[in-house]
């Protein structure tokens, strides 16, 4: 659940400062800013079901490791976009951040604290 909290804090920090970062620092327009913000949930939708299926079939270790790597890569790419002056890197970073937000946290919590039966 702490990992889920970190993702929420990350998203909350980017939202108020993202407009200035994308439009002023990287020279994009407001529409591109909207697309950049939308890249996060789009990335999440692309991988969420696959991560859930993977964790159901083979356990949580692989999906968690993969999503943590995507999240780290997303943060790095998004942050490096200013050095490269590339609005497209910022867009890619937000997309990878969304991919990283697909960890099966709720399923893990349900298995760790089962009500009356055990998870497989």
mmCIF file of the C-alpha atoms, coordinates in Angstrom:
data_MODEL
# 
_entry.id   MODEL 
# 
loop_
_atom_site.group_PDB 
_atom_site.id 
_atom_site.type_symbol 
_atom_site.label_atom_id 
_atom_site.label_alt_id 
_atom_site.label_comp_id 
_atom_site.label_asym_id 
_atom_site.label_entity_id 
_atom_site.label_seq_id 
_atom_site.pdbx_PDB_ins_code 
_atom_site.Cartn_x 
_atom_site.Cartn_y 
_atom_site.Cartn_z 
_atom_site.occupancy 
_atom_site.B_iso_or_equiv 
_atom_site.pdbx_formal_charge 
_atom_site.auth_seq_id 
_atom_site.auth_comp_id 
_atom_site.auth_asym_id 
_atom_site.auth_atom_id 
_atom_site.pdbx_PDB_model_num 
ATOM 1   C CA . UNK A 1 1   ? 0.000   0.000   0.000   1.00 0.00 ? 1   UNK A CA 1 
ATOM 2   C CA . UNK A 1 2   ? 2.980   2.280   0.561   1.00 0.00 ? 2   UNK A CA 1 
ATOM 3   C CA . UNK A 1 3   ? 3.901   1.901   -3.117  1.00 0.00 ? 3   UNK A CA 1 
ATOM 4   C CA . UNK A 1 4   ? 0.386   2.994   -4.057  1.00 0.00 ? 4   UNK A CA 1 
ATOM 5   C CA . UNK A 1 5   ? 0.768   6.026   -1.801  1.00 0.00 ? 5   UNK A CA 1 
ATOM 6   C CA . UNK A 1 6   ? 4.069   6.968   -3.435  1.00 0.00 ? 6   UNK A CA 1 
ATOM 7   C CA . UNK A 1 7   ? 2.420   6.858   -6.869  1.00 0.00 ? 7   UNK A CA 1 
ATOM 8   C CA . UNK A 1 8   ? -0.387  9.109   -5.614  1.00 0.00 ? 8   UNK A CA 1 
ATOM 9   C CA . UNK A 1 9   ? 2.114   11.595  -4.156  1.00 0.00 ? 9   UNK A CA 1 
ATOM 10  C CA . UNK A 1 10  ? 4.091   11.563  -7.414  1.00 0.00 ? 10  UNK A CA 1 
ATOM 11  C CA . UNK A 1 11  ? 0.939   12.308  -9.391  1.00 0.00 ? 11  UNK A CA 1 
ATOM 12  C CA . UNK A 1 12  ? -0.067  15.059  -6.934  1.00 0.00 ? 12  UNK A CA 1 
ATOM 13  C CA . UNK A 1 13  ? 3.324   16.744  -7.211  1.00 0.00 ? 13  UNK A CA 1 
ATOM 14  C CA . UNK A 1 14  ? 3.322   16.731  -10.996 1.00 0.00 ? 14  UNK A CA 1 
ATOM 15  C CA . UNK A 1 15  ? -0.197  18.087  -11.498 1.00 0.00 ? 15  UNK A CA 1 
ATOM 16  C CA . UNK A 1 16  ? 0.292   21.601  -10.023 1.00 0.00 ? 16  UNK A CA 1 
ATOM 17  C CA . UNK A 1 17  ? 3.744   22.107  -11.564 1.00 0.00 ? 17  UNK A CA 1 
ATOM 18  C CA . UNK A 1 18  ? 3.257   20.205  -14.811 1.00 0.00 ? 18  UNK A CA 1 
ATOM 19  C CA . UNK A 1 19  ? 1.635   23.056  -16.697 1.00 0.00 ? 19  UNK A CA 1 
ATOM 20  C CA . UNK A 1 20  ? 4.604   25.394  -16.222 1.00 0.00 ? 20  UNK A CA 1 
ATOM 21  C CA . UNK A 1 21  ? 7.072   22.575  -16.869 1.00 0.00 ? 21  UNK A CA 1 
ATOM 22  C CA . UNK A 1 22  ? 5.491   21.490  -20.147 1.00 0.00 ? 22  UNK A CA 1 
ATOM 23  C CA . UNK A 1 23  ? 4.370   24.855  -21.508 1.00 0.00 ? 23  UNK A CA 1 
ATOM 24  C CA . UNK A 1 24  ? 7.036   27.275  -20.267 1.00 0.00 ? 24  UNK A CA 1 
ATOM 25  C CA . UNK A 1 25  ? 10.132  25.135  -19.782 1.00 0.00 ? 25  UNK A CA 1 
ATOM 26  C CA . UNK A 1 26  ? 9.623   22.790  -22.726 1.00 0.00 ? 26  UNK A CA 1 
ATOM 27  C CA . UNK A 1 27  ? 7.762   25.194  -25.020 1.00 0.00 ? 27  UNK A CA 1 
ATOM 28  C CA . UNK A 1 28  ? 4.674   23.087  -25.649 1.00 0.00 ? 28  UNK A CA 1 
ATOM 29  C CA . UNK A 1 29  ? 1.126   24.380  -25.935 1.00 0.00 ? 29  UNK A CA 1 
ATOM 30  C CA . UNK A 1 30  ? -1.804  23.665  -23.642 1.00 0.00 ? 30  UNK A CA 1 
ATOM 31  C CA . UNK A 1 31  ? -3.083  20.817  -25.796 1.00 0.00 ? 31  UNK A CA 1 
ATOM 32  C CA . UNK A 1 32  ? 0.245   19.016  -25.564 1.00 0.00 ? 32  UNK A CA 1 
ATOM 33  C CA . UNK A 1 33  ? 0.171   19.522  -21.801 1.00 0.00 ? 33  UNK A CA 1 
ATOM 34  C CA . UNK A 1 34  ? -3.236  17.809  -21.721 1.00 0.00 ? 34  UNK A CA 1 
ATOM 35  C CA . UNK A 1 35  ? -1.926  14.942  -23.832 1.00 0.00 ? 35  UNK A CA 1 
ATOM 36  C CA . UNK A 1 36  ? 1.070   14.604  -21.506 1.00 0.00 ? 36  UNK A CA 1 
ATOM 37  C CA . UNK A 1 37  ? -1.165  14.414  -18.444 1.00 0.00 ? 37  UNK A CA 1 
ATOM 38  C CA . UNK A 1 38  ? -3.450  11.920  -20.209 1.00 0.00 ? 38  UNK A CA 1 
ATOM 39  C CA . UNK A 1 39  ? -0.453  9.705   -21.048 1.00 0.00 ? 39  UNK A CA 1 
ATOM 40  C CA . UNK A 1 40  ? -0.351  8.459   -17.437 1.00 0.00 ? 40  UNK A CA 1 
ATOM 41  C CA . UNK A 1 41  ? -3.835  6.893   -17.325 1.00 0.00 ? 41  UNK A CA 1 
ATOM 42  C CA . UNK A 1 42  ? -3.456  5.651   -20.910 1.00 0.00 ? 42  UNK A CA 1 
ATOM 43  C CA . UNK A 1 43  ? -0.246  3.853   -19.924 1.00 0.00 ? 43  UNK A CA 1 
ATOM 44  C CA . UNK A 1 44  ? -2.002  2.444   -16.907 1.00 0.00 ? 44  UNK A CA 1 
ATOM 45  C CA . UNK A 1 45  ? -4.887  1.125   -18.977 1.00 0.00 ? 45  UNK A CA 1 
ATOM 46  C CA . UNK A 1 46  ? -2.490  -0.517  -21.429 1.00 0.00 ? 46  UNK A CA 1 
ATOM 47  C CA . UNK A 1 47  ? -0.853  -2.730  -18.830 1.00 0.00 ? 47  UNK A CA 1 
ATOM 48  C CA . UNK A 1 48  ? -3.257  -3.061  -15.899 1.00 0.00 ? 48  UNK A CA 1 
ATOM 49  C CA . UNK A 1 49  ? -5.105  -6.182  -17.052 1.00 0.00 ? 49  UNK A CA 1 
ATOM 50  C CA . UNK A 1 50  ? -1.912  -7.901  -18.170 1.00 0.00 ? 50  UNK A CA 1 
ATOM 51  C CA . UNK A 1 51  ? -0.259  -7.343  -14.793 1.00 0.00 ? 51  UNK A CA 1 
ATOM 52  C CA . UNK A 1 52  ? -3.334  -8.675  -13.013 1.00 0.00 ? 52  UNK A CA 1 
ATOM 53  C CA . UNK A 1 53  ? -3.386  -11.768 -15.207 1.00 0.00 ? 53  UNK A CA 1 
ATOM 54  C CA . UNK A 1 54  ? 0.346   -12.323 -14.734 1.00 0.00 ? 54  UNK A CA 1 
ATOM 55  C CA . UNK A 1 55  ? 0.085   -12.041 -10.947 1.00 0.00 ? 55  UNK A CA 1 
ATOM 56  C CA . UNK A 1 56  ? -2.881  -14.441 -10.899 1.00 0.00 ? 56  UNK A CA 1 
ATOM 57  C CA . UNK A 1 57  ? -0.948  -17.041 -12.880 1.00 0.00 ? 57  UNK A CA 1 
ATOM 58  C CA . UNK A 1 58  ? 2.599   -16.757 -11.518 1.00 0.00 ? 58  UNK A CA 1 
ATOM 59  C CA . UNK A 1 59  ? 2.539   -14.779 -8.291  1.00 0.00 ? 59  UNK A CA 1 
ATOM 60  C CA . UNK A 1 60  ? 3.414   -11.214 -7.423  1.00 0.00 ? 60  UNK A CA 1 
ATOM 61  C CA . UNK A 1 61  ? 7.205   -11.027 -7.624  1.00 0.00 ? 61  UNK A CA 1 
ATOM 62  C CA . UNK A 1 62  ? 7.477   -10.592 -11.410 1.00 0.00 ? 62  UNK A CA 1 
ATOM 63  C CA . UNK A 1 63  ? 4.660   -8.050  -11.823 1.00 0.00 ? 63  UNK A CA 1 
ATOM 64  C CA . UNK A 1 64  ? 5.874   -5.958  -8.890  1.00 0.00 ? 64  UNK A CA 1 
ATOM 65  C CA . UNK A 1 65  ? 9.455   -5.931  -10.150 1.00 0.00 ? 65  UNK A CA 1 
ATOM 66  C CA . UNK A 1 66  ? 8.357   -5.015  -13.642 1.00 0.00 ? 66  UNK A CA 1 
ATOM 67  C CA . UNK A 1 67  ? 6.030   -2.233  -12.576 1.00 0.00 ? 67  UNK A CA 1 
ATOM 68  C CA . UNK A 1 68  ? 8.615   -0.778  -10.190 1.00 0.00 ? 68  UNK A CA 1 
ATOM 69  C CA . UNK A 1 69  ? 11.113  -0.642  -13.069 1.00 0.00 ? 69  UNK A CA 1 
ATOM 70  C CA . UNK A 1 70  ? 8.563   1.043   -15.334 1.00 0.00 ? 70  UNK A CA 1 
ATOM 71  C CA . UNK A 1 71  ? 7.789   3.585   -12.615 1.00 0.00 ? 71  UNK A CA 1 
ATOM 72  C CA . UNK A 1 72  ? 11.456  4.361   -12.015 1.00 0.00 ? 72  UNK A CA 1 
ATOM 73  C CA . UNK A 1 73  ? 12.088  4.663   -15.754 1.00 0.00 ? 73  UNK A CA 1 
ATOM 74  C CA . UNK A 1 74  ? 9.073   6.947   -16.110 1.00 0.00 ? 74  UNK A CA 1 
ATOM 75  C CA . UNK A 1 75  ? 10.264  9.287   -13.381 1.00 0.00 ? 75  UNK A CA 1 
ATOM 76  C CA . UNK A 1 76  ? 13.773  9.431   -14.821 1.00 0.00 ? 76  UNK A CA 1 
ATOM 77  C CA . UNK A 1 77  ? 12.580  10.058  -18.370 1.00 0.00 ? 77  UNK A CA 1 
ATOM 78  C CA . UNK A 1 78  ? 10.143  12.748  -17.223 1.00 0.00 ? 78  UNK A CA 1 
ATOM 79  C CA . UNK A 1 79  ? 12.844  14.461  -15.191 1.00 0.00 ? 79  UNK A CA 1 
ATOM 80  C CA . UNK A 1 80  ? 15.460  14.267  -17.961 1.00 0.00 ? 80  UNK A CA 1 
ATOM 81  C CA . UNK A 1 81  ? 13.088  15.883  -20.436 1.00 0.00 ? 81  UNK A CA 1 
ATOM 82  C CA . UNK A 1 82  ? 14.037  19.346  -19.181 1.00 0.00 ? 82  UNK A CA 1 
ATOM 83  C CA . UNK A 1 83  ? 17.755  18.733  -19.733 1.00 0.00 ? 83  UNK A CA 1 
ATOM 84  C CA . UNK A 1 84  ? 17.066  17.508  -23.251 1.00 0.00 ? 84  UNK A CA 1 
ATOM 85  C CA . UNK A 1 85  ? 14.438  20.230  -23.812 1.00 0.00 ? 85  UNK A CA 1 
ATOM 86  C CA . UNK A 1 86  ? 12.123  17.572  -25.205 1.00 0.00 ? 86  UNK A CA 1 
ATOM 87  C CA . UNK A 1 87  ? 8.404   17.677  -24.625 1.00 0.00 ? 87  UNK A CA 1 
ATOM 88  C CA . UNK A 1 88  ? 8.236   14.206  -26.157 1.00 0.00 ? 88  UNK A CA 1 
ATOM 89  C CA . UNK A 1 89  ? 10.469  12.786  -23.429 1.00 0.00 ? 89  UNK A CA 1 
ATOM 90  C CA . UNK A 1 90  ? 8.094   14.278  -20.863 1.00 0.00 ? 90  UNK A CA 1 
ATOM 91  C CA . UNK A 1 91  ? 5.207   12.583  -22.659 1.00 0.00 ? 91  UNK A CA 1 
ATOM 92  C CA . UNK A 1 92  ? 7.070   9.266   -22.740 1.00 0.00 ? 92  UNK A CA 1 
ATOM 93  C CA . UNK A 1 93  ? 7.967   9.630   -19.062 1.00 0.00 ? 93  UNK A CA 1 
ATOM 94  C CA . UNK A 1 94  ? 4.324   10.100  -18.096 1.00 0.00 ? 94  UNK A CA 1 
ATOM 95  C CA . UNK A 1 95  ? 3.353   7.062   -20.189 1.00 0.00 ? 95  UNK A CA 1 
ATOM 96  C CA . UNK A 1 96  ? 6.004   4.907   -18.497 1.00 0.00 ? 96  UNK A CA 1 
ATOM 97  C CA . UNK A 1 97  ? 4.860   6.272   -15.143 1.00 0.00 ? 97  UNK A CA 1 
ATOM 98  C CA . UNK A 1 98  ? 1.377   5.005   -15.964 1.00 0.00 ? 98  UNK A CA 1 
ATOM 99  C CA . UNK A 1 99  ? 2.800   1.619   -16.860 1.00 0.00 ? 99  UNK A CA 1 
ATOM 100 C CA . UNK A 1 100 ? 4.510   1.636   -13.472 1.00 0.00 ? 100 UNK A CA 1 
ATOM 101 C CA . UNK A 1 101 ? 1.230   2.345   -11.701 1.00 0.00 ? 101 UNK A CA 1 
ATOM 102 C CA . UNK A 1 102 ? -0.146  -1.061  -12.639 1.00 0.00 ? 102 UNK A CA 1 
ATOM 103 C CA . UNK A 1 103 ? 1.213   -3.080  -9.751  1.00 0.00 ? 103 UNK A CA 1 
ATOM 104 C CA . UNK A 1 104 ? -1.303  -5.583  -8.355  1.00 0.00 ? 104 UNK A CA 1 
ATOM 105 C CA . UNK A 1 105 ? -1.399  -3.910  -4.929  1.00 0.00 ? 105 UNK A CA 1 
ATOM 106 C CA . UNK A 1 106 ? -5.023  -4.654  -4.090  1.00 0.00 ? 106 UNK A CA 1 
ATOM 107 C CA . UNK A 1 107 ? -4.720  -8.294  -5.130  1.00 0.00 ? 107 UNK A CA 1 
ATOM 108 C CA . UNK A 1 108 ? -1.588  -8.652  -3.035  1.00 0.00 ? 108 UNK A CA 1 
ATOM 109 C CA . UNK A 1 109 ? -3.291  -7.106  -0.009  1.00 0.00 ? 109 UNK A CA 1 
ATOM 110 C CA . UNK A 1 110 ? -6.261  -9.426  -0.465  1.00 0.00 ? 110 UNK A CA 1 
ATOM 111 C CA . UNK A 1 111 ? -3.946  -12.448 -0.494  1.00 0.00 ? 111 UNK A CA 1 
ATOM 112 C CA . UNK A 1 112 ? -1.850  -11.316 2.437   1.00 0.00 ? 112 UNK A CA 1 
ATOM 113 C CA . UNK A 1 113 ? -4.901  -10.701 4.611   1.00 0.00 ? 113 UNK A CA 1 
ATOM 114 C CA . UNK A 1 114 ? -7.446  -13.285 3.412   1.00 0.00 ? 114 UNK A CA 1 
ATOM 115 C CA . UNK A 1 115 ? -10.828 -13.253 5.158   1.00 0.00 ? 115 UNK A CA 1 
ATOM 116 C CA . UNK A 1 116 ? -11.499 -16.988 5.557   1.00 0.00 ? 116 UNK A CA 1 
ATOM 117 C CA . UNK A 1 117 ? -9.744  -18.695 2.668   1.00 0.00 ? 117 UNK A CA 1 
ATOM 118 C CA . UNK A 1 118 ? -6.259  -18.649 1.244   1.00 0.00 ? 118 UNK A CA 1 
ATOM 119 C CA . UNK A 1 119 ? -5.229  -17.299 -2.138  1.00 0.00 ? 119 UNK A CA 1 
ATOM 120 C CA . UNK A 1 120 ? -3.581  -19.637 -4.560  1.00 0.00 ? 120 UNK A CA 1 
# 
